[in-house]
């Protein structure tokens, strides 16, 4: 068990970061659940069938992914060249604006699909810059020795947000439709305030006279050349891209399981509960051995549970499978993020984080587009089942393509990355 002396929460800057991320994630997932629910219901009530309405959910994912795809290289460069705290505050402010727009439109009963699509684009822009800035900021706040613990705790804030956020969205929507957006706005204000309490942190050395495009290409080259980082990033890309079922939760809640908005909240909460408990376990019992093989097994279990969820017509069974999906995904996320952060030099973390964010967005937002489009073509159940099977095929293929994943035993980085960094020197001064 981690002792108080090795806990990242003893560091004031990390505590503020943790609170900011928790508040932001709560707000994001409360909003996104209701955005999907409103989109699907507007489409169905407007006369669209299940397949066509699923296509509208696909469009939401696409509209969030396109800004991420176009802006992520620039956002990674920005995270390596500007104050990461200020970038984080600006992105939260943009999300606060989105919450205000949706709250007003819902309050006045004037919300329509074009407005939702426009907000989805703004949220994609915000997330394009928030991801690299905040991901690259975390390693600057703690010594490298306890970075895996910090990643686990950071994941807990994210997963708690994923658990409570849908509850805020689903249950508050049942009370008053605009209430989730109003609460989300308040949470974004908390997030901005917490970021403002983070003191000055070390900035990585900036190459002199290096053009932005060259810096972006350099980050991409590093990912391509480092087989460990490339294999870990792309494993998540293809597995979650194929097996993502979250975009179809409104379809399952309304037309397959028939559980309404409160059931929708439970479906969204189930994988987050499994993920949060897994992250909590790792914050006290960090994984130390056989990290590569265990990551591959976790992704395989993720695929199997997705298949069972796809064919289930029982709410308890569906929730149990989604719990396993979340736990397995968190298991692989914990290992993947630890490997990426520890195998990347600090001066490249922003750009490498941006590449990682791009693949995560491809697997999530563009994966939502893929799942919704597939549901439109072959039906939601067949789409989910085939996606789970695709995740299993991905694991088998990556075991052969990237043998370093199955042979990696510990998180230890290469020797050239083990020298003391400026942030470690600063943290040595903490009593």
JOWO-V649732 format. One record per helix or strand of 2 or more residues. SS is the DSSP state (a for helix, b for strand). FROM is the first residue (numbers start at 1). LEN is the number of residues. If there is no record, write none. Layout:
# JOWO-V649732
ss:SS from:FROM len:LEN
ss:SS from:FROM len:LEN
This chain:
# JOWO-V649732
ss:a from:4 len:3
ss:a from:8 len:3
ss:a from:12 len:34
ss:a from:50 len:32
ss:a from:84 len:24
ss:a from:113 len:26
ss:a from:144 len:32
ss:a from:179 len:18
ss:a from:212 len:14
ss:a from:227 len:17
ss:a from:246 len:11
ss:a from:260 len:25
ss:a from:291 len:21
ss:a from:315 len:28
ss:a from:346 len:33
ss:a from:380 len:22
ss:a from:403 len:5
ss:a from:415 len:3
ss:a from:422 len:6
